[in-house]
Amino acid sequence: MQQNSPITDRDNVLFEAGIKLGALYHQFTGSPVNMRTVDSLEKAIQESISVQPCVERISVSINRDMLSSKLNSEYGYCELEGRMLDVRISARFNSANADVVMCFDTDLDYPLMKIEKIY
């Protein structure tokens, strides 16, 4: 019988950080946004995620060029897309810290989530 390895603080901080990115993506993509509301949407995303356990810091930036290119000419807004987001989260669980990001990867044509640093 194979013996299980103990779950470490490193394991937990990576899990928590990944959950934050996934929750953010699925909670906020599809939100109506325009050039007048983009700042408040960035702030709302940051404040919403910042209250969750393990989050030390978060920054959210919505790409204004992508946003303006998607605005509906009749109604003047569009839906937030994952490709528009640049998110950086620093998380801590006990003795472990991790920095994770979500940003648009042009080669993959995909909003990729990845670990930047574990310390």
C-alpha positions as CSV (number, residue, x, y, z in Angstrom):
1,M,0.0,0.0,0.0
2,Q,1.3,3.4,-1.0
3,Q,1.7,5.9,1.8
4,N,0.3,9.4,1.3
5,S,2.5,12.4,1.6
6,P,1.6,15.0,4.2
7,I,-0.2,18.1,2.9
8,T,2.2,21.1,3.3
9,D,1.7,24.9,3.7
10,R,3.1,25.2,0.2
11,D,0.3,22.8,-1.1
12,N,-2.3,24.8,0.6
13,V,-1.1,28.3,-0.5
14,L,-1.0,27.1,-4.1
15,F,-4.5,25.6,-3.8
16,E,-5.9,28.8,-2.3
17,A,-4.3,31.1,-4.8
18,G,-5.6,29.0,-7.7
19,I,-9.1,29.0,-6.3
20,K,-9.0,32.7,-6.0
21,L,-8.1,33.1,-9.7
22,G,-10.7,30.6,-10.8
23,A,-13.4,32.2,-8.7
24,L,-12.6,35.7,-9.9
25,Y,-12.7,34.6,-13.5
26,H,-16.0,32.8,-13.3
27,Q,-17.6,35.4,-11.0
28,F,-16.8,38.5,-13.0
29,T,-16.5,37.6,-16.7
30,G,-19.6,38.6,-18.5
31,S,-20.1,41.7,-16.3
32,P,-21.3,44.7,-18.3
33,V,-18.6,47.3,-18.5
34,N,-17.7,50.5,-20.4
35,M,-15.0,53.1,-20.3
36,R,-16.9,55.0,-17.6
37,T,-17.3,52.0,-15.3
38,V,-14.0,50.2,-15.8
39,D,-12.3,51.7,-12.9
40,S,-15.1,50.8,-10.5
41,L,-15.2,47.3,-11.8
42,E,-11.5,46.8,-11.2
43,K,-11.9,48.1,-7.7
44,A,-14.9,45.9,-7.0
45,I,-13.0,42.8,-8.2
46,Q,-10.0,43.7,-6.1
47,E,-12.1,44.4,-3.0
48,S,-14.2,41.2,-3.4
49,I,-11.3,38.9,-3.7
50,S,-9.2,40.7,-1.1
51,V,-11.5,39.7,1.8
52,Q,-11.1,36.0,1.1
53,P,-8.7,33.9,3.3
54,C,-5.0,33.9,2.4
55,V,-5.0,36.9,0.1
56,E,-2.3,39.3,1.1
57,R,-2.4,41.6,-2.0
58,I,-4.3,41.7,-5.3
59,S,-4.1,44.0,-8.3
60,V,-6.6,43.9,-11.2
61,S,-6.2,45.7,-14.5
62,I,-8.7,45.6,-17.3
63,N,-7.1,46.2,-20.7
64,R,-8.6,49.5,-22.0
65,D,-7.6,48.9,-25.6
66,M,-9.4,45.5,-25.7
67,L,-12.4,47.0,-23.9
68,S,-12.8,49.9,-26.2
69,S,-12.5,47.7,-29.3
70,K,-15.4,45.5,-28.0
71,L,-17.8,48.3,-27.1
72,N,-21.2,47.9,-28.7
73,S,-21.8,50.9,-31.0
74,E,-25.5,51.2,-30.1
75,Y,-25.4,50.8,-26.3
76,G,-21.8,51.7,-25.5
77,Y,-20.8,48.8,-23.4
78,C,-19.6,45.2,-23.7
79,E,-19.1,42.2,-21.4
80,L,-15.9,41.7,-19.5
81,E,-13.8,38.9,-21.1
82,G,-11.1,36.9,-19.4
83,R,-8.7,38.1,-22.1
84,M,-9.1,41.7,-20.8
85,L,-7.9,40.8,-17.3
86,D,-4.5,41.1,-15.8
87,V,-4.7,39.9,-12.2
88,R,-1.9,39.5,-9.7
89,I,-2.4,37.9,-6.3
90,S,0.0,37.4,-3.4
91,A,-1.3,34.7,-1.0
92,R,0.0,33.3,2.3
93,F,-0.9,30.2,4.2
94,N,1.1,29.8,7.5
95,S,4.8,29.7,6.4
96,A,4.2,29.6,2.6
97,N,3.7,32.4,0.2
98,A,2.9,32.4,-3.5
99,D,2.4,35.0,-6.2
100,V,0.0,33.9,-9.0
101,V,-1.1,35.7,-12.1
102,M,-3.8,35.6,-14.8
103,C,-3.0,37.4,-18.0
104,F,-3.8,37.0,-21.7
105,D,-1.3,34.8,-23.5
106,T,-1.3,35.9,-27.1
107,D,0.5,32.8,-28.4
108,L,-2.2,30.6,-26.8
109,D,-5.0,33.1,-27.4
110,Y,-6.1,32.4,-23.8
111,P,-6.2,34.0,-20.4
112,L,-3.6,31.8,-18.7
113,M,-3.4,31.4,-15.0
114,K,0.0,30.5,-13.6
115,I,2.3,30.5,-10.6
116,E,4.9,33.2,-10.7
117,K,6.8,32.6,-7.5
118,I,6.7,30.4,-4.4
119,Y,8.5,31.5,-1.3
